[in-house]
Amino acid sequence: MSTARTPAASASVDDRSAGLQHWAPEDEAFWQSRGKATAWRTLVITTAALTTAFITWFAVSALVVRLPGVGFRLSTGQLFWLAAMPGLAGGTLRLVHMFLVPIFGTRAVVGWGTLSLLVPLVGWFHAVQDPTTPYWVLMVLAFLAGLGGGNFSSFMPSTSLFFPKRLQGTALAIQAGVGNFGVSVVQFVTPWIIGFALVGTLGGEPLTFTRPNGATSPMWLQNATLIWIPFVAIFGLAALLFLRSVPVRANFREQLDIFGNVHTWTMTSLYIMTFGAFSGLSATFPLLIRQIFGGLPGAPDPLAWAFYGPLVGSAIRVAAGPVSDRLGGARVTQVAGIGMVACAIGVTFFTGRDMANFPLFVALMLGLFFFAGIGNASTFKQMPMLFEPRQAGGVLGFTGAIAAYGPFLFGILFGWSFGATQSPNAVFYGLACFFAFNVALNWWLYARRNAPHPC
């Protein structure tokens, strides 16, 4: 366990009205008298804001499957690139966000980070109303959607500072799990909300959507982002008004000490296995369904099924947090990794273009989401046990940043695999090997009897 020194506390992070002069969650008397109420209020507001961040981040994955049907002339490769671009942005922006809370404080980072989501939401609202919108504009807007992905690596470390270690697994699982629901919410709500005029003529005119069988219907694709704009504004303002910042300060250079600790890198690999897979598959699941089963007799609507994956992964992440607090994160991660290996191998038997394969394909994909969700919770229990609080926050941010490249990498890899082999199986085989490596890594360092670093 790291013994690195926490930088000197400050009376305030943002300013005197926003900063807490004393914060000691491990002190039971302080926790019961003052800390608990502040911590849970912070969790509620930040979790609401994080949910809208995930909605914004994955809005593109829900939009891309509809764009060709309303007149956008985009190739399969371009569609996968659009789905991948928010992942590239999210991972890159998380590398910035991981440093922000010790510099600017919780209130400013959560408040302004949430309000920044208005830029891509308003941009997509306008862009999807015109099928002649240039592809490069769509790519820029897809990148800006990654602002939502970036927020995770400041919001989660911030929350970790407010809770004692014995509750961090639960608190972080609640925040990340409910936040992850944003992926499922946007994929579930989008097919419904684009079917009618949400705010009458104020929301713009519909486009004509043409289904594979030739049937047409009006579609208000702009509603997919319009509906979230007021929520983002409300939660962003609530953060600026009601959140406070703990007196933990560190400049950029001081925060670099986490990179000298080997556990930073091992936990990054484990979190790539879990959240990298969750985010990557969430972004590409609709396109996988469309590419494998689209055009077949009785072909499924991708968005009618894709939201189940993020829903399963998010729900089990919430439930797995208390279990990890009780049993230990490493043990739970071990079970999650083994399950992911089995599902990644199993799904390759059901990717042929035959509707008879569809139920088992979906079942095994949901299995991947299920075990990834468990691992998302358990790895976030491991990190606070391996590092002191300020470093743990930095590691949470960094691992989240690297794993956030999942949508980008999965989009590119699946696009390559379909182009080269007309099948996604090469990617799933590679994933199975990577998952197996991480199972061995976790067992050796953290989960086995007499492990050198049990957590």
Protein Blocks (a to p, Z undefined) as FASTA:
>chain_A
ZZbdcddddfbfklmmlpcfbdcfklmklmmmmmmmmmmmmmmmmmmmmmmmmmmmmmmm
mmmmmmmmnopacdfklmmmmmmmmmmmmmmmmmmmmmmmmmnomklmmmmmmmmmmmmm
mmmmmmmmpmklcfklmmmmmmmmmmmmmmmmmmmmmmmmmpcfklmmmmmmmmmmmmmm
mmmmmmmmmmmmmmpcfkljmnopadddddfkopacdddfklmmmmmmmmmmmmmmmmmm
mgccddddddfklmmmmmmpmklmmmmmmmmmmmmmmmmmmmmmmmmmmmmmgoiahiac
fklmmmmmmmmmmmmmmmmmmmmmmnopklmmmmmmmmmmmmmmmmmmmmcccfklmmmm
mmmmmmmmmmmmmmmmmmmmmmmmmpcfklmmmmmmmmmmmmmmmmmmmmmmmmmmmmmn
opaklmmmmmmmmmmmmmmmmmmmmmmghiabdZZ
